[in-house]
Amino acid sequence: MIGDIVTVTVDRAIGTCHPEYPDMYYPINYGYIKGIIAPDGEEQDAYIVGVSEPVKEYTGRVIAIVHRKDDVEEKWVVAPKDMIITKDEIERLIQFQEQYFDSEVWINGV
């Protein structure tokens, strides 16, 4: 899946709050990939990095997987097709939500 081009439907755009946790602010776009079912039985969730404005839908490249050791699902990280973002930068960008989980970012399976 890393390297695949996918389209993310954004249901939590930059600047919005989580529907169940109003104190959780989204500094990046977040959504799901239609038709790909994750282990939790819902469509695959994805963070979108490298896009600085709210979007409703975004097509980009999967650049990393966020593996949660204490959850059944993983999150995909999607970026513009030619953008390179470091593992440290990804971790910083998704910390707003991943701080609540024991997670690690995998780039190229590592």
N, C-alpha and C positions, 0 to 999 in steps of 0.2 A: 503494500500500500504506500510506503514512502516513495515519493516520486510520481505517484498517480495524480492526474488532473481530476478534480472533483468540483461540484457546485454545492455550496453551502447555502441553505435557506436560513436567514438570520431571524431569530426570534428574540434576541436580546442585543440591541444595537449599542454602540458606544454611547455613554451618557445615561443609559437607563439603569434601573435597579431590578434585582431579582424579584419575581412575582411573589415568592413566599418569604423572602428575607430582604425587606426594604433597606436594610443597612448595607447590603452588598451592591456596590456600584460597579458597573461594567466599563472599564477603561479601554476595552477592545470589543470588536464585534464577536458574537458567539451564536452558534446555531447548530443545525443538524444537516445530515446528508440524506436526502430522500432515497428510500429503497435499500439502504444498507442498515441491517438490523444489528445492533450491538448486543453484548451478552446480557444486558439488563432488559432486553425485549423491546426497547425503544429504538428509534432511528439513531444512527451514529452521531454523537456530539462532536463539534469542532470549534476550536478557537481560530480566529482569523487575525494574523499579525501582519504588520506592514501596511495596513490600510487605516488612514487617519480620520476618515469621516464615516458617519453611520451609513450602512447599506442594507438593503432588503434581501439581496442575493449576491453571492460572489463566487466566481470561478477562479480557482488557483491550484497550486501544487501542494500536496501533503509533504511537509518537510520534517515532521517529527511525530512521535506518538508519546502521549503522557500516560505512563503505566501507573495505575493506582494499586499499591500493594494491599490496601485495606478496603477495596471496593471491587465490584464485579465488572465495572466498565473501564474502558480506556478512552481518552480524548485524543482526537487528531488535531494537529496544528497545520493550518493552511496559510500559505503566503503567496504573494505575486509570483508568477512562474519563474522569473529570473532573479528573484531576491535571495540573498544568502543572509541568514540570521544565526547567530551563535547559540549554542545550548544555554549559556549564561543569560543571554538576552531573552530567550524564550521563557526561561524560569522566572525572570524578573517580571515579564509581561503577564504571566498567568498566576502569579503569586496571590493576587486578590482572591482567587477561588481555591487554588491548590494548597493554600496554607492550612486548610481544614482536613487534608488527606496526607497519607504517607505515599507520596508520588515521586516519580523520577521521569526525566525526559530522555527518550531514546531517539537518537539520530542514527540512521543506517543500522538499526537493530542493537545499538549499544547505548 
